[in-house]
Amino acid sequence: MTETCPIHYWAQQTPEHIAVEAGAVRLSYRTLNRRVASLAQQLARQGLMRGMPLLVPTRGSLQGVLLAWACLRAGVVFCPLNPAFPVAQQQALARRVQVTRVCQPESDFAYSSELPPISLDYRAEADPGEPPVLYASQRSNTILTSGSSGPPKAVLHRVGNHLASARGSASLIPVDPDSGWLLSLPLFHVGGYAIAFRVFLAGGRLVLDDATRPLAERLMQQPITHLSLVPTQLWRLLREGFDPRHTQLRELLLGGAAIPAPLVERLQRLGLTPKVSYGLSEMASQVCTGTPSAPGVVGQPLPGRQVRVVDGEIQVKGDTLFCGYLADGALDPAVNDEGWFATRDRGYFDDQQALVVEGRLDNVFISGGENIQPESIEQRLVDYPGVAQALVVAVPHPEWGERPVAFIEPQTDPLCHKALAAWVREALPGFMVPDAWLPWPPQVALKPSRKQFAELARRQLVDV
């Protein structure tokens, strides 16, 4: 199946409509189309042919967005990485996915001869000629999983996965030419990569992030109607004085962590009901989306997705399901004989046929013969007034085997640990009350690594 590149389509329909806003720079669909066409031609001249991978350390700059869509046009597999990764780590990941060329729109690292960099002119324009076509079956990109509960894996997608993901998302979160979606998540995260598809399919405006300006200020001054955040980002935004009544915001999508009930209630008092989402890299972002109603409830499957629960484990398949995991030239489809992907997430369907996600099966640990799901404790903790985020890990214990320990980030004022313990005990069994309360470490990624938190807890509490 083929279809015209949406950027080219809107360049013909609404050529002067703003497609990308990056600070003071605003690109119309006509200009965006011509710049993407030029970059696609430059990639071909550099010897990058259809199906070849290109390593791109990028967070979400204008150059990164242009290059991502130029790769789609040229059939080059876009392989974004966190530009903060050390060069040695980038090169090791490049070897895993057999990348031989790198392009650095946001850095000037010196790579070894095995990974020669290419240079591109991001301001050049070219006539796209015949309407550029996207092939649904074409390999489009790799995304590294977060590695929060194990080593990161390289997830390989087809173009059709992202087109189906965007269209299914729009069934519940409408996007139109008057929409402006902030690229608040990085391109190396599937949620960030997906935003551009949602916007360009609808002929809307992609607003790039700007870390130099407070987000609350930007929301009041810029035409941002759609926003994707994790809960900790939203807490920080509210501390900046965010009030949706003074913005153009229509849709707020929350995901990536337990959704605090006080956070939802506060937003609703301000006149905005957020959407909650369950998604994964292997399904090209969103799988289920709905309005928050109870802990862990993430709504019903979106169009193009199928979900079932087998022995407590969530399994998925559909039009958005990835090609497989890529490693050393081999592709592991990672599905069973019926085409279902086992997510290793634990959940069930409630009486309204909405999916309830309880946590990762891999995270369950045993304490004194009792199974403990740390996400259940985390959900209870973030529902406590004054808690911005929480993460629970297991530490060794001489009598019970392992015991839960909680890392807590307060919204503002310090929290009383006795009150937190009593709060947990009101809703959960006593053996799930954490034995210790540790401060949230500084400079933590949006999706914290449980392995790193567990190592930190062990150093502080066990290895002394």
C-alpha positions as CSV (number, residue, x, y, z in Angstrom):
1,M,0.0,0.0,0.0
2,T,1.3,3.5,-0.8
3,E,0.2,7.1,-0.2
4,T,1.4,10.5,-0.9
5,C,3.7,12.0,1.8
6,P,1.3,14.1,4.0
7,I,3.8,17.1,4.0
8,H,3.6,17.2,0.2
9,Y,-0.2,16.8,0.2
10,W,-0.6,19.8,2.5
11,A,2.0,21.8,0.5
12,Q,-0.4,21.5,-2.4
13,Q,-3.6,22.2,-0.4
14,T,-2.5,24.9,2.1
15,P,1.1,25.9,1.0
16,E,1.3,29.0,3.2
17,H,0.0,27.3,6.4
18,I,2.6,27.0,9.1
19,A,3.8,23.5,9.5
20,V,6.7,23.8,12.0
21,E,7.4,26.5,14.6
22,A,10.8,26.5,16.1
23,G,11.4,29.6,18.2
24,A,11.4,32.6,15.7
25,V,11.6,30.2,12.7
26,R,8.3,29.3,11.1
27,L,8.2,27.0,8.1
28,S,5.2,26.8,5.8
29,Y,4.2,23.5,4.3
30,R,5.6,24.7,1.0
31,T,9.0,25.4,2.5
32,L,9.0,22.3,4.6
33,N,8.2,20.2,1.6
34,R,11.0,21.7,-0.4
35,R,13.6,21.4,2.4
36,V,12.6,17.7,3.0
37,A,12.9,17.1,-0.7
38,S,16.4,18.6,-0.8
39,L,17.6,16.6,2.2
40,A,16.2,13.4,0.6
41,Q,18.2,14.1,-2.5
42,Q,21.3,14.9,-0.4
43,L,21.0,11.6,1.4
44,A,21.0,9.8,-2.0
45,R,24.0,11.7,-3.2
46,Q,25.8,10.7,0.0
47,G,25.3,7.0,-1.0
48,L,22.4,6.3,1.5
49,M,20.1,4.0,-0.4
50,R,16.6,2.7,0.4
51,G,16.7,0.3,3.4
52,M,20.1,1.6,4.7
53,P,20.2,2.8,8.3
54,L,21.4,6.2,9.5
55,L,22.4,6.9,13.1
56,V,21.1,10.3,14.2
57,P,21.8,11.6,17.7
58,T,18.9,14.1,18.1
59,R,16.6,15.2,20.8
60,G,14.0,17.2,18.8
61,S,15.6,20.1,16.9
62,L,14.3,21.5,13.6
63,Q,17.2,19.7,11.8
64,G,16.2,16.4,13.5
65,V,12.6,16.7,12.4
66,L,13.6,17.6,8.8
67,L,16.0,14.7,8.7
68,A,13.5,12.2,10.1
69,W,11.1,13.0,7.3
70,A,13.8,13.2,4.6
71,C,14.7,9.6,5.6
72,L,11.0,8.6,5.1
73,R,11.1,10.1,1.6
74,A,14.4,8.5,0.7
75,G,13.6,5.1,2.3
76,V,16.5,5.4,4.7
77,V,15.9,3.9,8.2
78,F,16.1,6.7,10.7
79,C,17.9,5.6,13.9
80,P,17.7,8.3,16.5
81,L,19.7,8.2,19.7
82,N,19.9,10.4,22.8
83,P,22.7,12.9,21.9
84,A,23.8,12.9,25.5
85,F,25.0,9.3,25.2
86,P,28.8,9.1,25.2
87,V,30.4,8.4,21.8
88,A,31.5,4.9,22.8
89,Q,27.9,4.0,23.8
90,Q,26.6,5.4,20.5
91,Q,29.1,3.4,18.5
92,A,28.3,0.2,20.4
93,L,24.6,0.7,19.7
94,A,25.4,1.4,16.0
95,R,27.2,-1.9,15.8
96,R,24.2,-3.7,17.2
97,V,21.9,-2.4,14.5
98,Q,24.7,-2.5,11.8
99,V,24.7,1.3,11.1
100,T,27.7,2.5,9.2
101,R,26.9,6.2,8.8
102,V,26.0,8.9,11.3
103,C,24.6,12.4,10.9
104,Q,24.9,14.9,13.8
105,P,22.4,17.7,13.6
106,E,22.9,18.6,17.3
107,S,26.5,17.7,18.1
108,D,30.0,17.6,16.8
109,F,31.4,14.4,18.4
110,A,34.4,12.8,16.8
111,Y,33.5,9.3,15.7
112,S,35.9,6.4,14.7
113,S,36.5,5.6,11.1
114,E,34.0,2.8,11.3
115,L,31.2,5.3,11.6
116,P,32.0,8.2,9.2
117,P,29.7,11.3,9.6
118,I,27.8,12.9,6.8
119,S,27.1,16.7,6.4
120,L,23.9,18.1,5.1
121,D,22.6,21.5,4.2
122,Y,19.3,21.9,6.2
123,R,18.4,25.2,4.6
124,A,18.6,24.1,1.0
125,E,15.4,23.6,-1.0
126,A,14.6,21.5,-4.0
127,D,11.6,20.8,-6.2
128,P,10.1,17.5,-5.0
129,G,9.0,16.7,-8.6
130,E,6.5,13.8,-8.8
131,P,4.4,13.5,-5.6
132,P,6.7,11.6,-3.1
133,V,5.2,8.3,-2.1
134,L,5.4,6.5,1.3
135,Y,5.3,2.7,1.3
136,A,3.4,1.2,4.2
137,S,5.7,-1.8,4.2
138,Q,8.9,0.2,4.1
139,R,11.2,0.0,7.1
140,S,11.1,3.5,8.6
141,N,13.0,3.8,11.9
142,T,14.4,2.1,15.0
143,I,13.6,3.2,18.5
144,L,15.5,2.0,21.6
145,T,13.3,0.9,24.4
146,S,13.9,2.7,27.7
147,G,15.7,-0.2,29.3
148,S,14.0,0.6,32.6
149,S,13.7,-3.0,33.5
150,G,16.5,-4.5,31.4
151,P,18.9,-3.8,28.5
152,P,17.4,-1.5,25.8
153,K,16.3,-3.2,22.6
154,A,16.2,-1.8,19.1
155,V,12.6,-1.7,17.9
156,L,12.2,-1.7,14.2
157,H,9.0,-0.1,12.7
158,R,7.5,0.1,9.2
159,V,5.9,3.3,7.9
160,G,2.5,1.7,8.1
161,N,2.9,1.2,11.8
162,H,3.1,5.0,12.4
163,L,0.4,5.9,9.9
164,A,-2.0,3.5,11.7
165,S,-0.9,4.7,15.1
166,A,-1.6,8.4,14.2
167,R,-5.0,7.6,12.6
168,G,-6.1,5.5,15.6
169,S,-5.0,8.2,18.0
170,A,-7.0,10.8,16.1
171,S,-10.2,8.8,16.7
172,L,-10.1,10.0,20.3
173,I,-7.8,13.0,20.2
174,P,-8.8,14.9,17.1
175,V,-6.2,16.9,15.3
176,D,-6.9,19.5,12.5
177,P,-5.1,22.3,10.6
178,D,-5.8,24.6,13.5
179,S,-4.0,22.3,16.0
180,G,-0.5,22.9,17.3
181,W,1.1,20.0,19.1
182,L,4.2,20.6,21.2
183,L,7.1,18.2,20.6
184,S,7.6,17.9,24.3
185,L,9.0,14.3,24.0
186,P,12.3,13.6,22.2
187,L,12.5,12.0,18.7
188,F,14.4,9.1,20.2
189,H,11.3,8.2,22.2
190,V,8.4,6.6,20.3
191,G,6.0,9.1,21.8
192,G,8.0,12.0,20.3
193,Y,8.4,10.4,16.9
194,A,4.7,9.7,16.8
195,I,3.7,13.3,17.4
196,A,5.0,14.5,14.0
197,F,2.9,11.8,12.2
198,R,-0.2,13.0,14.1
199,V,0.4,16.6,13.2
200,F,1.4,16.3,9.5
201,L,-1.4,13.8,8.7
202,A,-3.8,16.5,9.8
203,G,-2.1,19.5,8.3
204,G,-1.5,21.0,11.7
205,R,1.5,22.8,13.3
206,L,4.4,21.0,15.0
207,V,5.7,23.3,17.8
208,L,9.3,22.4,18.8
209,D,10.4,22.4,22.4
210,D,12.5,25.3,23.9
211,A,14.2,24.5,27.2
212,T,15.2,28.1,27.6
213,R,11.6,29.3,28.2
214,P,9.2,28.2,30.9
215,L,6.6,25.9,29.4
216,A,3.7,27.8,31.2
217,E,4.8,31.0,29.5
218,R,5.0,29.3,26.1
219,L,1.5,27.8,26.5
220,M,0.1,31.3,27.2
221,Q,1.9,32.9,24.2
222,Q,2.0,30.2,21.5
223,P,-0.7,28.4,19.5
224,I,-0.3,25.1,21.4
225,T,-3.5,23.1,21.5
226,H,-2.2,19.6,22.1
227,L,0.4,18.5,24.7
228,S,1.9,15.1,25.7
229,L,3.4,14.9,29.2
230,V,4.4,12.5,31.9
231,P,2.9,13.3,35.3
232,T,6.1,14.8,36.8
233,Q,6.3,17.3,33.8
234,L,2.7,18.3,34.6
235,W,3.4,18.8,38.3
236,R,6.3,21.1,37.3
237,L,4.1,23.0,34.9
238,L,1.5,23.6,37.5
239,R,4.2,24.9,39.9
240,E,5.1,27.4,37.1
241,G,1.5,28.8,37.4
242,F,-0.1,26.9,34.5
243,D,-3.8,27.6,34.0
244,P,-5.3,26.0,30.9
245,R,-8.0,28.8,30.8
246,H,-5.3,31.2,29.7
247,T,-4.1,29.1,26.9
248,Q,-5.4,27.5,23.7
249,L,-4.9,24.0,25.0
250,R,-7.6,21.5,24.0
251,E,-6.0,18.1,24.6
252,L,-3.6,16.9,27.3
253,L,-2.3,13.3,27.0
254,L,-0.7,11.8,30.1
255,G,1.3,8.5,30.2
256,G,4.6,6.9,31.1
257,A,3.9,6.6,34.9
258,A,1.2,6.2,37.5
259,I,-1.4,9.0,37.1
260,P,-2.0,10.8,40.5
261,A,-5.6,11.3,41.3
262,P,-4.8,14.8,42.9
263,L,-3.2,15.8,39.7
264,V,-6.3,14.9,37.6
265,E,-8.6,16.6,40.1
266,R,-6.6,19.8,40.1
267,L,-6.7,19.9,36.3
268,Q,-10.4,19.3,36.2
269,R,-11.0,22.1,38.6
270,L,-9.2,24.3,36.0
271,G,-11.6,23.1,33.3
272,L,-9.4,20.5,31.5
273,T,-9.8,16.8,31.7
274,P,-6.7,15.0,30.6
275,K,-6.6,11.7,28.6
276,V,-4.6,8.8,30.0
277,S,-2.8,6.4,27.8
278,Y,-1.1,3.0,27.7
279,G,1.5,2.5,25.0
280,L,4.8,0.9,24.2
281,S,7.5,1.2,21.6
282,E,6.6,-2.1,20.1
283,M,3.1,-0.8,19.2
284,A,4.3,2.6,17.8
285,S,3.1,4.5,20.9
286,Q,-0.6,4.5,22.0
287,V,-2.5,1.3,22.4
288,C,-5.3,2.3,24.7
289,T,-6.5,5.8,25.6
290,G,-9.3,7.1,27.8
291,T,-10.3,9.5,30.5
292,P,-9.0,8.8,34.0
293,S,-11.6,7.1,36.2
294,A,-9.7,4.8,38.6
295,P,-6.1,3.7,39.4
296,G,-4.5,2.0,36.4
297,V,-7.5,2.4,34.0
298,V,-6.2,3.4,30.6
299,G,-9.3,3.1,28.4
300,Q,-10.2,0.9,25.5
301,P,-8.0,-0.2,22.6
302,L,-7.8,2.4,19.8
303,P,-8.6,1.4,16.2
304,G,-6.0,-0.7,14.6
305,R,-5.0,-2.3,17.9
306,Q,-6.1,-5.6,19.5
307,V,-5.6,-6.4,23.2
308,R,-6.1,-9.5,25.2
309,V,-5.1,-10.7,28.7
310,V,-3.7,-14.3,29.0
311,D,-2.9,-15.6,32.5
312,G,-2.7,-12.0,33.8
313,E,-0.4,-10.8,31.0
314,I,-1.4,-8.1,28.4
315,Q,-0.8,-9.2,24.8
316,V,-1.2,-7.0,21.8
317,K,-1.2,-7.1,18.0
318,G,-2.6,-5.1,15.1
319,D,-1.6,-2.6,12.4
320,T,0.8,-0.7,14.7
321,L,2.8,-3.8,15.8
322,F,6.5,-3.5,15.1
323,C,8.6,-5.6,12.7
324,G,10.7,-7.0,15.5
325,Y,13.8,-6.5,17.6
326,L,16.9,-5.8,15.5
327,A,20.3,-7.0,16.7
328,D,23.5,-7.8,14.8
329,G,21.7,-8.0,11.5
330,A,19.0,-10.4,12.7
331,L,15.4,-9.6,13.2
332,D,13.4,-11.2,16.0
333,P,9.6,-10.8,15.4
334,A,9.0,-11.6,19.1
335,V,5.5,-12.8,18.6
336,N,3.8,-16.2,19.1
337,D,2.3,-18.4,16.4
338,E,-0.9,-16.3,16.4
339,G,0.9,-13.1,16.0
340,W,0.4,-11.8,19.5
341,F,3.2,-9.9,21.3
342,A,3.5,-10.6,25.0
343,T,4.1,-7.2,26.7
344,R,5.2,-8.5,30.1
345,D,2.7,-6.0,31.5
346,R,0.2,-7.3,34.0
347,G,-3.5,-6.2,33.7
348,Y,-7.1,-7.1,33.2
349,F,-10.3,-5.6,31.7
350,D,-12.8,-4.0,34.0
351,D,-16.6,-4.2,33.8
352,Q,-16.6,-1.4,31.1
353,Q,-14.1,-3.4,29.0
354,A,-11.5,-0.8,29.7
355,L,-7.9,-2.0,30.2
356,V,-6.4,-1.8,33.7
357,V,-2.6,-1.9,33.9
358,E,-1.2,-3.1,37.1
359,G,2.5,-3.0,36.4
360,R,5.4,-5.0,34.9
361,L,5.5,-8.7,35.5
362,D,9.2,-8.4,35.6
363,N,9.0,-6.1,38.6
364,V,7.2,-8.4,40.9
365,F,9.2,-9.6,43.9
366,I,8.6,-11.9,46.8
367,S,8.7,-10.8,50.4
368,G,8.1,-13.4,53.1
369,G,6.2,-15.5,50.6
370,E,4.0,-12.7,49.4
371,N,4.1,-11.3,45.8
372,I,4.6,-7.5,45.7
373,Q,3.8,-5.4,42.6
374,P,5.8,-2.2,43.2
375,E,3.5,-0.2,40.8
376,S,0.6,-0.8,43.1
377,I,2.5,0.9,45.9
378,E,3.6,3.7,43.6
379,Q,0.0,4.4,42.5
380,R,-1.1,4.7,46.1
381,L,1.8,7.0,46.9
382,V,1.2,9.4,44.0
383,D,-2.4,9.7,45.1
384,Y,-1.2,11.2,48.4
385,P,-1.4,15.0,48.4
386,G,2.0,16.5,48.1
387,V,3.8,13.6,46.3
388,A,5.0,14.5,42.8
389,Q,6.4,11.1,41.9
390,A,7.3,7.8,43.6
391,L,9.2,4.7,42.6
392,V,9.4,1.5,44.7
393,V,12.2,-1.1,44.4
394,A,13.2,-4.2,46.3
395,V,16.2,-4.5,48.6
396,P,17.6,-7.7,50.1
397,H,16.4,-8.5,53.6
398,P,17.9,-11.3,55.9
399,E,14.5,-12.5,57.2
400,W,12.0,-11.7,54.4
401,G,14.2,-12.2,51.3
402,E,13.3,-8.7,49.9
403,R,11.5,-5.7,51.1
404,P,10.1,-2.6,49.4
405,V,11.8,0.8,49.6
406,A,10.3,4.0,48.2
407,F,11.9,6.9,46.5
408,I,9.7,10.0,46.9
409,E,9.8,13.4,45.3
410,P,7.6,15.9,47.1
411,Q,5.8,18.6,45.2
412,T,7.1,21.4,47.5
413,D,7.3,20.8,51.2
414,P,8.9,17.7,52.9
415,L,6.6,14.8,53.6
416,C,6.0,13.0,56.9
417,H,7.1,9.3,56.4
418,K,4.7,8.1,59.1
419,A,1.8,9.7,57.4
420,L,2.9,8.1,54.1
421,A,3.1,4.7,55.7
422,A,-0.4,5.1,57.2
423,W,-1.7,6.2,53.8
424,V,-0.4,3.0,52.1
425,R,-1.7,0.8,54.9
426,E,-5.2,2.2,54.5
427,A,-5.5,0.7,51.0
428,L,-2.9,-2.1,50.8
429,P,-1.7,-5.0,53.0
430,G,0.8,-4.2,55.7
431,F,3.6,-6.2,54.0
432,M,3.4,-3.6,51.1
433,V,4.3,-0.7,53.3
434,P,7.9,0.4,52.4
435,D,10.6,-0.2,55.0
436,A,12.4,3.0,54.1
437,W,11.8,6.3,52.4
438,L,14.6,7.8,50.3
439,P,14.8,11.2,48.6
440,W,14.4,11.4,44.8
441,P,17.8,11.6,43.2
442,P,18.7,14.6,41.1
443,Q,18.8,14.6,37.3
444,V,16.6,11.6,36.7
445,A,15.3,10.9,33.1
446,L,11.6,11.2,32.3
447,K,11.4,7.4,32.6
448,P,13.5,6.3,35.5
449,S,15.6,3.2,35.5
450,R,14.4,0.7,38.1
451,K,17.8,-1.0,38.0
452,Q,19.6,2.2,38.8
453,F,17.2,3.1,41.6
454,A,17.6,-0.4,43.1
455,E,21.4,-0.1,43.0
456,L,21.2,3.3,44.7
457,A,18.9,1.9,47.4
458,R,21.2,-1.0,48.0
459,R,24.2,1.3,48.4
460,Q,22.3,3.5,50.9
461,L,20.6,0.8,52.9
462,V,22.3,-2.6,52.5
463,D,26.0,-2.2,51.5
464,V,27.0,-0.1,54.5
